Amino acid sequence: MSNFSIEIREDRNIKILNLSGYLDAHNSNELEDQLKELIDAGFTRIVVNFSNLNYIASAGLGVFMAYIEDVREQSGDIKLCEMTDKVYTVFDLLGFPVLYDITRSELEAIEKFKV
């Protein structure tokens, strides 16, 4: 399988994580460490862009569930965007669209923080 990587940037005081490759049990700790570091530093407005993510395993999904309450308790949120159909299907099967804002574009996800 391909490697996994995370690129972090900022737009309008919102941290954006671009995920690439394959997110599975072997590397989900990288995502977990990155989210924890951002939240501990006080960043609670986070967008995760999945446009370059080819695969996500249940361990990757678990990372998002582990931190959503922490972020929302601090009046923040995690928005998800630009998923491929294959990745979206995994999130959809597990009911994530009820728990998270999942948008087609990154700009749309950013704009949801204004509401």
C-alpha positions as protocol buffer text, in pm:
chain_id: "A"
residue {
  index: 1
  type: MET
  ca { x: 0 y: 0 z: 0 }
}
residue {
  index: 2
  type: SER
  ca { x: 95 y: 360 z: -51 }
}
residue {
  index: 3
  type: ASN
  ca { x: 229 y: 577 z: 228 }
}
residue {
  index: 4
  type: PHE
  ca { x: 19 y: 813 z: 432 }
}
residue {
  index: 5
  type: SER
  ca { x: 97 y: 1182 z: 475 }
}
residue {
  index: 6
  type: ILE
  ca { x: -58 y: 1490 z: 629 }
}
residue {
  index: 7
  type: GLU
  ca { x: 1 y: 1845 z: 509 }
}
residue {
  index: 8
  type: ILE
  ca { x: -119 y: 2121 z: 743 }
}
residue {
  index: 9
  type: ARG
  ca { x: -196 y: 2477 z: 645 }
}
residue {
  index: 10
  type: GLU
  ca { x: -407 y: 2759 z: 778 }
}
residue {
  index: 11
  type: ASP
  ca { x: -683 y: 2971 z: 624 }
}
residue {
  index: 12
  type: ARG
  ca { x: -882 y: 3230 z: 822 }
}
residue {
  index: 13
  type: ASN
  ca { x: -759 y: 3090 z: 1154 }
}
residue {
  index: 14
  type: ILE
  ca { x: -882 y: 2743 z: 1053 }
}
residue {
  index: 15
  type: LYS
  ca { x: -634 y: 2458 z: 1040 }
}
residue {
  index: 16
  type: ILE
  ca { x: -666 y: 2249 z: 724 }
}
residue {
  index: 17
  type: LEU
  ca { x: -530 y: 1897 z: 712 }
}
residue {
  index: 18
  type: ASN
  ca { x: -473 y: 1750 z: 366 }
}
residue {
  index: 19
  type: LEU
  ca { x: -462 y: 1372 z: 391 }
}
residue {
  index: 20
  type: SER
  ca { x: -288 y: 1165 z: 123 }
}
residue {
  index: 21
  type: GLY
  ca { x: -245 y: 796 z: 57 }
}
residue {
  index: 22
  type: TYR
  ca { x: -378 y: 514 z: 271 }
}
residue {
  index: 23
  type: LEU
  ca { x: -495 y: 566 z: 631 }
}
residue {
  index: 24
  type: ASP
  ca { x: -496 y: 239 z: 821 }
}
residue {
  index: 25
  type: ALA
  ca { x: -413 y: 85 z: 1158 }
}
residue {
  index: 26
  type: HIS
  ca { x: -39 y: 115 z: 1094 }
}
residue {
  index: 27
  type: ASN
  ca { x: -39 y: 492 z: 1050 }
}
residue {
  index: 28
  type: SER
  ca { x: -359 y: 622 z: 1212 }
}
residue {
  index: 29
  type: ASN
  ca { x: -148 y: 725 z: 1512 }
}
residue {
  index: 30
  type: GLU
  ca { x: 9 y: 995 z: 1290 }
}
residue {
  index: 31
  type: LEU
  ca { x: -332 y: 1153 z: 1237 }
}
residue {
  index: 32
  type: GLU
  ca { x: -419 y: 1110 z: 1604 }
}
residue {
  index: 33
  type: ASP
  ca { x: -95 y: 1277 z: 1715 }
}
residue {
  index: 34
  type: GLN
  ca { x: -150 y: 1566 z: 1475 }
}
residue {
  index: 35
  type: LEU
  ca { x: -509 y: 1629 z: 1586 }
}
residue {
  index: 36
  type: LYS
  ca { x: -412 y: 1608 z: 1953 }
}
residue {
  index: 37
  type: GLU
  ca { x: -127 y: 1854 z: 1897 }
}
residue {
  index: 38
  type: LEU
  ca { x: -358 y: 2103 z: 1723 }
}
residue {
  index: 39
  type: ILE
  ca { x: -629 y: 2078 z: 1989 }
}
residue {
  index: 40
  type: ASP
  ca { x: -376 y: 2105 z: 2273 }
}
residue {
  index: 41
  type: ALA
  ca { x: -243 y: 2422 z: 2104 }
}
residue {
  index: 42
  type: GLY
  ca { x: -593 y: 2569 z: 2108 }
}
residue {
  index: 43
  type: PHE
  ca { x: -692 y: 2510 z: 1747 }
}
residue {
  index: 44
  type: THR
  ca { x: -1049 y: 2383 z: 1748 }
}
residue {
  index: 45
  type: ARG
  ca { x: -1162 y: 2490 z: 1401 }
}
residue {
  index: 46
  type: ILE
  ca { x: -1035 y: 2212 z: 1178 }
}
residue {
  index: 47
  type: VAL
  ca { x: -1108 y: 2110 z: 819 }
}
residue {
  index: 48
  type: VAL
  ca { x: -990 y: 1773 z: 691 }
}
residue {
  index: 49
  type: ASN
  ca { x: -950 y: 1750 z: 314 }
}
residue {
  index: 50
  type: PHE
  ca { x: -971 y: 1395 z: 180 }
}
residue {
  index: 51
  type: SER
  ca { x: -919 y: 1470 z: -190 }
}
residue {
  index: 52
  type: ASN
  ca { x: -589 y: 1275 z: -203 }
}
residue {
  index: 53
  type: LEU
  ca { x: -685 y: 998 z: 39 }
}
residue {
  index: 54
  type: ASN
  ca { x: -729 y: 667 z: -143 }
}
residue {
  index: 55
  type: TYR
  ca { x: -833 y: 446 z: 148 }
}
residue {
  index: 56
  type: ILE
  ca { x: -943 y: 469 z: 511 }
}
residue {
  index: 57
  type: ALA
  ca { x: -966 y: 181 z: 758 }
}
residue {
  index: 58
  type: SER
  ca { x: -1173 y: 169 z: 1073 }
}
residue {
  index: 59
  type: ALA
  ca { x: -872 y: 278 z: 1278 }
}
residue {
  index: 60
  type: GLY
  ca { x: -867 y: 604 z: 1083 }
}
residue {
  index: 61
  type: LEU
  ca { x: -1238 y: 656 z: 1142 }
}
residue {
  index: 62
  type: GLY
  ca { x: -1184 y: 599 z: 1512 }
}
residue {
  index: 63
  type: VAL
  ca { x: -943 y: 891 z: 1529 }
}
residue {
  index: 64
  type: PHE
  ca { x: -1217 y: 1131 z: 1424 }
}
residue {
  index: 65
  type: MET
  ca { x: -1457 y: 988 z: 1681 }
}
residue {
  index: 66
  type: ALA
  ca { x: -1193 y: 1018 z: 1953 }
}
residue {
  index: 67
  type: TYR
  ca { x: -1155 y: 1395 z: 1917 }
}
residue {
  index: 68
  type: ILE
  ca { x: -1488 y: 1534 z: 1804 }
}
residue {
  index: 69
  type: GLU
  ca { x: -1628 y: 1576 z: 2156 }
}
residue {
  index: 70
  type: ASP
  ca { x: -1310 y: 1748 z: 2280 }
}
residue {
  index: 71
  type: VAL
  ca { x: -1326 y: 1998 z: 1994 }
}
residue {
  index: 72
  type: ARG
  ca { x: -1698 y: 2067 z: 2030 }
}
residue {
  index: 73
  type: GLU
  ca { x: -1667 y: 2115 z: 2407 }
}
residue {
  index: 74
  type: GLN
  ca { x: -1433 y: 2404 z: 2321 }
}
residue {
  index: 75
  type: SER
  ca { x: -1688 y: 2556 z: 2078 }
}
residue {
  index: 76
  type: GLY
  ca { x: -1502 y: 2422 z: 1776 }
}
residue {
  index: 77
  type: ASP
  ca { x: -1567 y: 2157 z: 1515 }
}
residue {
  index: 78
  type: ILE
  ca { x: -1406 y: 1925 z: 1263 }
}
residue {
  index: 79
  type: LYS
  ca { x: -1543 y: 1958 z: 909 }
}
residue {
  index: 80
  type: LEU
  ca { x: -1472 y: 1695 z: 645 }
}
residue {
  index: 81
  type: CYS
  ca { x: -1447 y: 1768 z: 273 }
}
residue {
  index: 82
  type: GLU
  ca { x: -1362 y: 1652 z: -79 }
}
residue {
  index: 83
  type: MET
  ca { x: -1399 y: 1279 z: -19 }
}
residue {
  index: 84
  type: THR
  ca { x: -1378 y: 1039 z: -308 }
}
residue {
  index: 85
  type: ASP
  ca { x: -1690 y: 825 z: -355 }
}
residue {
  index: 86
  type: LYS
  ca { x: -1503 y: 524 z: -217 }
}
residue {
  index: 87
  type: VAL
  ca { x: -1399 y: 703 z: 105 }
}
residue {
  index: 88
  type: TYR
  ca { x: -1739 y: 871 z: 146 }
}
residue {
  index: 89
  type: THR
  ca { x: -1913 y: 532 z: 126 }
}
residue {
  index: 90
  type: VAL
  ca { x: -1716 y: 412 z: 431 }
}
residue {
  index: 91
  type: PHE
  ca { x: -1811 y: 723 z: 630 }
}
residue {
  index: 92
  type: ASP
  ca { x: -2173 y: 699 z: 515 }
}
residue {
  index: 93
  type: LEU
  ca { x: -2210 y: 332 z: 611 }
}
residue {
  index: 94
  type: LEU
  ca { x: -2104 y: 417 z: 965 }
}
residue {
  index: 95
  type: GLY
  ca { x: -2340 y: 713 z: 1000 }
}
residue {
  index: 96
  type: PHE
  ca { x: -2079 y: 990 z: 995 }
}
residue {
  index: 97
  type: PRO
  ca { x: -2292 y: 1229 z: 785 }
}
residue {
  index: 98
  type: VAL
  ca { x: -2526 y: 1260 z: 1085 }
}
residue {
  index: 99
  type: LEU
  ca { x: -2236 y: 1353 z: 1316 }
}
residue {
  index: 100
  type: TYR
  ca { x: -2017 y: 1565 z: 1089 }
}
residue {
  index: 101
  type: ASP
  ca { x: -2051 y: 1832 z: 824 }
}
residue {
  index: 102
  type: ILE
  ca { x: -1920 y: 1664 z: 509 }
}
residue {
  index: 103
  type: THR
  ca { x: -1889 y: 1901 z: 216 }
}
residue {
  index: 104
  type: ARG
  ca { x: -1791 y: 1868 z: -148 }
}
residue {
  index: 105
  type: SER
  ca { x: -1543 y: 2156 z: -139 }
}
residue {
  index: 106
  type: GLU
  ca { x: -1289 y: 2288 z: 107 }
}
residue {
  index: 107
  type: LEU
  ca { x: -1423 y: 2640 z: 67 }
}
residue {
  index: 108
  type: GLU
  ca { x: -1771 y: 2520 z: 162 }
}
residue {
  index: 109
  type: ALA
  ca { x: -1629 y: 2356 z: 476 }
}
residue {
  index: 110
  type: ILE
  ca { x: -1448 y: 2677 z: 570 }
}
residue {
  index: 111
  type: GLU
  ca { x: -1762 y: 2881 z: 512 }
}
residue {
  index: 112
  type: LYS
  ca { x: -1960 y: 2656 z: 751 }
}
residue {
  index: 113
  type: PHE
  ca { x: -1756 y: 2796 z: 1037 }
}
residue {
  index: 114
  type: LYS
  ca { x: -1920 y: 3134 z: 978 }
}
residue {
  index: 115
  type: VAL
  ca { x: -2267 y: 2997 z: 1052 }
}
